[in-house]
């Protein structure tokens, strides 16, 4: 007997919203490819805007279609991380982005991912993105843009976007650890 899965089943994986998230992670490849050739600046800009818009679109689609899934809650921040870290890695390697931010971004993600995976394995805990992290991803994308195309009229924009992003990522990190702390307390 074939059991039909409901659209509202949170265990589904293959949904439009999840495919949008996966597409965002894959966009890192053409973004980096176009960054290598300054003549493709418009294409690079368009791809980055598409990645940023997909971050808002996947959540909207999931809520509208009643397809908020456990996998979607995981893949959304992973897609953000994969796309942003890939582009930042390239920009850092070519000397156009601060190395300290690359290290901070990577360490923050790993330190959040480890307890999240532990809790998933021991308590079926599903970590969702928080609004601080969403804002941080958006500001980090803006920081990437102003490092790719520095605004001559506003040379301070590179530093300001990096510091605002660092602040938002730090607050998000604290919010995640607060969630972990209370979850660990409940399962003990």
C-alpha positions in Angstrom: 0.0 0.0 0.0 1.4 3.4 -1.0 1.1 6.1 1.7 0.8 9.6 0.3 2.8 12.2 2.2 0.9 15.4 3.2 2.2 18.7 2.0 2.5 19.8 5.6 4.7 16.9 6.5 7.8 18.4 8.2 10.0 15.3 7.2 9.7 16.0 3.5 12.9 16.9 1.7 12.0 17.5 -1.9 10.1 20.8 -1.8 10.4 24.0 -3.9 11.7 26.0 -0.9 14.4 23.4 -0.3 15.4 23.4 -3.9 15.7 27.2 -3.8 18.0 26.9 -0.8 20.2 24.3 -2.5 20.3 26.5 -5.6 21.7 29.3 -3.5 24.6 27.2 -2.3 25.3 26.1 -5.9 25.3 29.8 -7.0 28.7 30.1 -5.3 30.4 28.4 -8.3 29.2 30.8 -11.0 29.7 33.8 -8.7 33.4 32.9 -8.1 33.8 32.1 -11.8 32.5 35.5 -12.8 34.6 37.3 -10.1 37.7 36.1 -11.9 36.9 38.2 -15.0 36.2 41.9 -14.3 34.3 42.1 -17.7 31.6 39.9 -16.1 30.9 42.4 -13.3 27.2 42.8 -14.3 26.8 39.0 -14.3 28.5 38.7 -10.9 26.3 41.4 -9.5 23.1 39.7 -10.8 24.2 36.4 -9.4 24.8 37.9 -6.0 21.4 39.7 -6.0 19.8 36.4 -7.1 21.5 34.6 -4.1 20.3 37.3 -1.7 16.8 37.2 -3.1 16.7 33.4 -2.9 17.4 33.6 0.8 14.2 35.6 1.3 12.3 33.6 -1.2 12.9 30.1 0.2 11.3 31.0 3.5 8.4 32.8 2.0 7.7 29.9 -0.4 7.9 27.4 2.5 5.4 29.3 4.6 3.0 30.0 1.8 3.0 26.4 0.5 2.9 25.0 4.1 6.1 23.2 3.4 8.2 24.2 6.4 10.4 21.1 6.8 13.1 19.9 9.2 15.4 19.6 6.2 14.6 23.2 5.2 15.5 24.5 8.6 18.9 22.9 8.2 19.6 23.6 4.6 18.7 27.3 4.7 21.6 28.4 7.0 23.9 25.8 5.4 23.2 27.3 1.9 23.9 30.8 3.3 27.1 29.6 4.8 28.3 27.7 1.7 27.6 30.5 -0.7 29.0 33.3 1.6 32.0 31.4 2.7 32.9 30.3 -0.8 32.8 33.9 -2.1 34.6 35.3 1.0 37.3 32.5 0.6 38.0 33.6 -2.9 38.0 37.3 -2.1 40.3 36.6 0.9 42.7 34.6 -1.3 43.0 37.4 -3.8 43.5 40.0 -1.1 40.2 41.8 -1.5 38.6 40.8 1.9 39.9 40.8 5.4 41.3 37.4 6.5 40.2 37.8 10.1 36.5 38.0 9.0 36.9 34.8 7.0 38.4 33.0 10.1 35.7 34.5 12.4 32.9 33.4 10.0 34.2 29.9 9.7 34.9 29.4 13.4 31.4 30.8 14.3 29.7 28.4 12.0 31.6 25.3 13.2 31.1 26.2 16.8 27.3 26.5 16.2 27.1 23.4 14.0 28.8 21.0 16.5 26.2 21.3 19.3 23.4 21.5 16.8 24.4 18.2 15.3 24.9 16.7 18.7 21.4 17.7 19.8 19.9 16.5 16.6 21.5 13.0 17.2 20.5 12.9 20.9 17.3 14.8 21.1 16.0 15.2 17.5 16.5 18.9 18.0 16.0 21.0 14.9 17.9 24.3 14.9 16.2 27.0 13.0 17.8 30.2 11.7 17.3 33.2 13.9 16.5 36.7 12.8 19.9 38.1 13.9 21.5 35.5 11.7 19.3 36.4 8.8 20.1 40.0 9.1 23.8 39.1 9.5 23.7 37.1 6.2 22.2 40.1 4.4 24.7 42.6 5.8 27.5 40.1 5.0 26.3 39.9 1.4 26.3 43.7 1.3 29.9 43.7 2.7 30.8 41.3 -0.1 29.3 43.6 -2.7 31.2 46.7 -1.4 34.4 44.7 -1.3 33.9 43.6 -4.9 32.9 47.1 -6.1 34.3 49.6 -3.7 32.3 52.8 -3.6 34.8 55.6 -4.2 32.4 58.2 -2.7 32.1 56.1 0.5 35.4 54.4 1.2 34.3 53.7 4.8 31.5 51.4 3.6 33.8 48.4 3.5 34.8 48.7 7.2 31.3 49.6 8.4 29.6 46.7 6.7 32.2 44.2 8.0 31.8 45.5 11.6 28.0 45.6 11.5 28.1 42.0 10.1 30.5 40.9 12.8 28.2 42.4 15.5 25.1 40.8 14.1 26.8 37.4 13.7 28.0 37.7 17.3 24.6 38.4 18.6 23.2 35.5 16.5 25.9 33.3 18.0 24.8 34.3 21.5 21.2 33.6 20.7 22.1 30.1 19.4 24.1 29.3 22.5 21.2 30.4 24.7 19.0 28.0 22.8 21.6 25.2 23.2 22.0 25.9 26.9 18.3 25.6 27.6 18.0 22.5 25.3 20.9 20.8 27.1 19.3 21.7 30.4 16.0 20.1 29.3 17.5 16.8 28.1 19.7 16.2 31.2 
